[in-house]
Amino acid sequence: MDIQATNIPAVDASGPDVVGIEATPDAGVQHCLQLLGNAGLRPTRQRLALGQLLFLNGHRHVTAESLYEEAMAANAYLSLATVYNTLNQFTEAGLLRRIAADGIKSFFDTDTSVHPHFYLEGEDMLVDVADGLAFTKIPEALPGHEIARLDVIVHLRRKRT
């Protein structure tokens, strides 16, 4: 899959360009432009390229490394540092949710709603838990604090036969 780079200016010596008003992007690029604009982010070439990979292919869980590989395969040549920075910017803007599954690697979830996950140990995969998980009681927040979010990760491993 080649990233749609039509009418998206390249980076020059002055830094990453922003898509101009004169551009007439396709529907996918237009969707990403709207997402970035609503989140208060400038639509740079890098953000648009990664946004298309993240938000035009349905609900996803990605790592920075897996997204970097996808970007390279799609001829969107970005550094791994740019991918990390962009994922962090998207997370801060509310477009992604960071899930720390194993204490070392973070996954980025395009579904920002509160929902539980399975982490498949040994397979390095994060999967949504099907509907039906309910909590009858969660702990009270400490005095002077409020619960910001609830992350539930159920770690699974293959049965030994």
N, C-alpha and C positions, 0 to 999 in steps of 0.2 A: 504494500500500500504506500504510494507516494503521498506525502503531505502536500496539500494544496498550497502552493506558494505563489499562485497567480495573484498579482497585484499586491503582494506583501513585500515592502522594501527590504533590502538586505542591510546588514550591519555595515556601517562605514566607519571612518576614523573618528567621527563625532559620537559614536555609540549606537545602540540599537534604535532603529527608527520605529515610529508608531505608524500604524496603517492610516493612510490619509483619507480624507473625505472623498477624494476622487476615485478611490478604489471601488470596484464592484465585485465583491467576493461572492463565492457560491454559498449555498444554504448552510453548509457545515461551518465554513469560516464565519458567516454571519451569526450563527448560533454562538460560537465561541466569542466573537466580538461582544455580543450582548451579555453573556455570562461575565466576562471580564469587566465590562463597563458597569454592570449592576453591582459587582463586588468592589468597585473603586480601583481597579487595576488598569494600568496602561496596556494597551494591546501590542506588546512588542512581538517581533518575529518569533522569538523563543517561546513566549507564553502561548502564542497562537498555535505553534507547531505541537507543543505538549498538550495544550487544551484539546486539540483535535483528537489526539491519541487517547486522552483520558475520557472525554465527555461525549464523543460521538459513537462509541462502541458499547453502549449499555452500561449497566452497573459493573464496577470492577474493583478488585483489590490489587494494587501494584506495589512493588518496592522501587526505590530509586534505580537500582541496578537493572531490574526488569524493564522499566520504562526507558532507560538509557539504551538498552539493546533494541527495543522496539523503534526508538527514534533513529538509531543508526540504520536499521533495516528499512526504514521508510525514507532514507536519504535526508533526514533532518539532522545534520551534523552539529551536535552540541556536546559540550564537555559534561562529564559526570557532575562536576561542581554546579554547573548551570541547572541540571536536572534537580539536584538537591535543593538549590536555592529557590527554584520555581515551585517545587512541591511544598516547601515551607511557606512561600508567599501565598499559594493557593489555600493552604491550611489556615493561615492567619486570616485570610479573607473569607473563610467559611465555605469554600468550594469543596474542600476535602476534609476528611477526618483521619487523624493519625492513630493507628492502632499498634501498640508495642506488644507484639505477641510473645516473644521469647526473651525479652530483656536486652537483646542485642540488636535485632533487626526491626525496623518499623515498616508497617504496611500503610498505604494510603488508600482510603475507601472513598469512592465517589458517592456513596449513599451516606449522607451526613446525619441521618436520623439515628435515634438510639435503638440499637439492635445488637443481639449477642452473636458471637462468632465461635466456630470451631477452628482450632489451629492444629493442623496435621503434622505432628512431629516426625522428623525424618523425611518429610516430603516438602517442607517449607512452604506450606500453602495455608491460606486463610479462606474460610468458607462461611457464609451466613448460616446461622441456625434457622431452620424452618419456623414459621409462626407457631405459637403455642407455648412458649416459655413465658412464665409469669412469676412475678415476685409478690408475695403477700405482704412483706415488710422489708423495708430497707432501713439502715441505721439512721438515726438523727445526726445532723451535722454538728460539729463541735461548736460551742458558744462563739458567736461572732463570725461564723462561717456559713456558707450555703453550699449545697451539692451542685457542682458545675456540670457534671455528667457522670454517667455510670457505664463502665466498660465491663463486659462479661466475656471472658475467653475460656472456652472449654478445650483443654489440650487432649488430643487423641493420638494414639499410636496403633499401628497394626498389631493384631493379635499374633502371638507366636504359635505356630502349629507344630 
